[in-house]
Amino acid sequence: MRTRRGLCYPQTLPLPNMSSNTHKRQKRMPENTTGGSDFFDYLPDDIVLSILGKLSSTATSPSDFISVLITCKRLNALGLNSLVLSKASSKTLSVKAKNWCDSAHRFLKRCADAGNIEACYTLGMIRFYCLQNRGSGASMMAKAAMKSHAPSLYSLAVIQFNGSGGTKNDKDLRAGVALCARAAFLGHIDGLRELGHCLQDGYGAKQNVIEGRRFLVQANARELAAVLSNGNSKHPLMRWSVNPVKNQPPQIPVVSGSGSGCPLLSDFGCNVPVQEAHTANRFLTEWFENRGGFPGQGMMLCSNTGCGRPETRKHEFRRCSVCGVVNYCSRACQALDWKFRHKGECAPVERWLDEAGQPVAVEGVGNGDGGVNVEEVDR
């Protein structure tokens, strides 16, 4: 095994004042120019690669990893090794939209080429929605999906449900349900929730209300389990409130609508902190916020906070059938935003109007969760 300075173990010399028949020898330690010992240059490359791989997989921000790369030439060369890049976590790859440049693009591409599925998904989302390179972006997400990456499977399902990047006729509801089912099997909460709504509404699959509700309950249970596993104790998981009504018998306590937390779990008596959005979704949100909050003329963003997906054509997303103000890329996003925010803001209007003041034709689709309907819009 070799190191930067040559062989892994340097030559040794006999210890002084020892008999010639002894086999004990003392290693000669290298000395630097200051008279001390320089152990780093004699570390084998595979040990350094193992340490850097552990760092890239556990870093909490890109700066944790980049600060090592700029330390010296050897760490820079070994840090960009494919073995290290293939283990980089999503937080290591968390590039801010305002810092996006060719260097960041090349770094994500290099990680993707090294086999990092998180890099494939993140770069695929950026290319598909931000850089409008639909074919390359979908291809990179499919590459991650083939390796059982649940967020990629769910994102491809949303693309199939909406016909994103194409026309309304490009929708493939059955393919979307199949992708959601695979993501749900891998434990993806949004995929499980979307599958539940599809079965409950008969959207892309044979209607089965009982199974649909069962999947929705499972999604809520997994969401609670995810919060408990993270050890987040800053917010109380149980927040009860009693709202007595005059001349009415006592009611079952319900969760207070105030405070931040996951709204769907309020159905089961819990209010938990909102889950952190994926790196790719945060990038999309920042990207379009820096550009005025609109992906293009007449196109909107998904109104669910933390999603960040934009329309790729006019009236691609479903809109609220009551106010016509909010837009959702999926039923899962609609269900979350309805109970978390939009339920207290929705106000009816007489008719939806387009930019020219003309009414917009709609095709009704129920939300299947007891809330306001969301309708697919097509001019």
CORPEHU-V925412 format. One record per residue. N is the residue number from 1. RES is the residue in one small letter. PHI is phi in whole degrees, 0 to 359 (999 if undefined). Layout:
BEGIN
N:RES:PHI
N:RES:PHI
END
This chain:
BEGIN
1:m:999
2:r:245
3:t:239
4:r:297
5:r:263
6:g:135
7:l:293
8:c:296
9:y:244
10:p:290
11:q:295
12:t:242
13:l:235
14:p:297
15:l:292
16:p:290
17:n:59
18:m:239
19:s:294
20:s:288
21:n:271
22:t:278
23:h:255
24:k:283
25:r:227
26:q:249
27:k:288
28:r:271
29:m:275
30:p:290
31:e:238
32:n:268
33:t:292
34:t:270
35:g:94
36:g:270
37:s:252
38:d:251
39:f:276
40:f:296
41:d:294
42:y:261
43:l:288
44:p:296
45:d:299
46:d:292
47:i:290
48:v:296
49:l:297
50:s:295
51:i:293
52:l:294
53:g:296
54:k:295
55:l:294
56:s:294
57:s:275
58:t:240
59:a:298
60:t:268
61:s:201
62:p:299
63:s:296
64:d:299
65:f:274
66:i:293
67:s:298
68:v:283
69:l:296
70:i:268
71:t:288
72:c:203
73:k:295
74:r:293
75:l:295
76:n:295
77:a:292
78:l:287
79:g:293
80:l:265
81:n:292
82:s:298
83:l:294
84:v:282
85:l:294
86:s:291
87:k:259
88:a:297
89:s:276
90:s:295
91:k:288
92:t:294
93:l:267
94:s:284
95:v:268
96:k:281
97:a:298
98:k:290
99:n:258
100:w:292
101:c:203
102:d:297
103:s:295
104:a:296
105:h:298
106:r:294
107:f:295
108:l:297
109:k:295
110:r:294
111:c:295
112:a:296
113:d:294
114:a:281
115:g:99
116:n:280
117:i:287
118:e:295
119:a:293
120:c:300
121:y:291
122:t:298
123:l:293
124:g:296
125:m:296
126:i:296
127:r:292
128:f:290
129:y:264
130:c:266
131:l:272
132:q:57
133:n:258
134:r:298
135:g:297
136:s:293
137:g:296
138:a:295
139:s:296
140:m:290
141:m:294
142:a:294
143:k:297
144:a:289
145:a:296
146:m:294
147:k:260
148:s:63
149:h:270
150:a:299
151:p:300
152:s:293
153:l:299
154:y:292
155:s:296
156:l:295
157:a:295
158:v:298
159:i:297
160:q:291
161:f:297
162:n:263
163:g:64
164:s:298
165:g:84
166:g:223
167:t:247
168:k:297
169:n:288
170:d:275
171:k:296
172:d:226
173:l:293
174:r:295
175:a:295
176:g:297
177:v:296
178:a:297
179:l:293
180:c:297
181:a:297
182:r:293
183:a:296
184:a:296
185:f:298
186:l:276
187:g:95
188:h:284
189:i:293
190:d:296
191:g:296
192:l:294
193:r:294
194:e:296
195:l:297
196:g:298
197:h:293
198:c:296
199:l:291
200:q:293
201:d:264
202:g:68
203:y:259
204:g:82
205:a:207
206:k:294
207:q:295
208:n:212
209:v:296
210:i:296
211:e:295
212:g:299
213:r:295
214:r:296
215:f:293
216:l:293
217:v:296
218:q:297
219:a:298
220:n:294
221:a:295
222:r:291
223:e:295
224:l:295
225:a:296
226:a:295
227:v:292
228:l:295
229:s:291
230:n:281
231:g:68
232:n:278
233:s:243
234:k:288
235:h:240
236:p:291
237:l:286
238:m:251
239:r:224
240:w:259
241:s:209
242:v:250
243:n:244
244:p:291
245:v:241
246:k:298
247:n:61
248:q:233
249:p:295
250:p:303
251:q:260
252:i:291
253:p:302
254:v:236
255:v:282
256:s:294
257:g:282
258:s:277
259:g:91
260:s:273
261:g:163
262:c:286
263:p:288
264:l:295
265:l:290
266:s:294
267:d:296
268:f:246
269:g:90
270:c:232
271:n:222
272:v:246
273:p:299
274:v:293
275:q:292
276:e:291
277:a:290
278:h:293
279:t:305
280:a:294
281:n:293
282:r:296
283:f:296
284:l:299
285:t:299
286:e:294
287:w:300
288:f:278
289:e:296
290:n:290
291:r:246
292:g:91
293:g:85
294:f:230
295:p:286
296:g:177
297:q:295
298:g:79
299:m:247
300:m:235
301:l:263
302:c:298
303:s:282
304:n:286
305:t:299
306:g:96
307:c:278
308:g:82
309:r:287
310:p:258
311:e:288
312:t:258
313:r:206
314:k:295
315:h:58
316:e:285
317:f:275
318:r:285
319:r:239
320:c:298
321:s:284
322:v:266
323:c:257
324:g:68
325:v:263
326:v:267
327:n:229
328:y:223
329:c:280
330:s:204
331:r:291
332:a:297
333:c:295
334:q:295
335:a:295
336:l:295
337:d:290
338:w:298
339:k:278
340:f:275
341:r:221
342:h:288
343:k:301
344:g:270
345:e:245
346:c:294
347:a:225
348:p:290
349:v:232
350:e:292
351:r:197
352:w:282
353:l:232
354:d:276
355:e:296
356:a:270
357:g:85
358:q:263
359:p:295
360:v:252
361:a:288
362:v:229
363:e:237
364:g:288
365:v:220
366:g:286
367:n:271
368:g:69
369:d:229
370:g:81
371:g:257
372:v:290
373:n:289
374:v:241
375:e:244
376:e:279
377:v:249
378:d:211
379:r:284
END
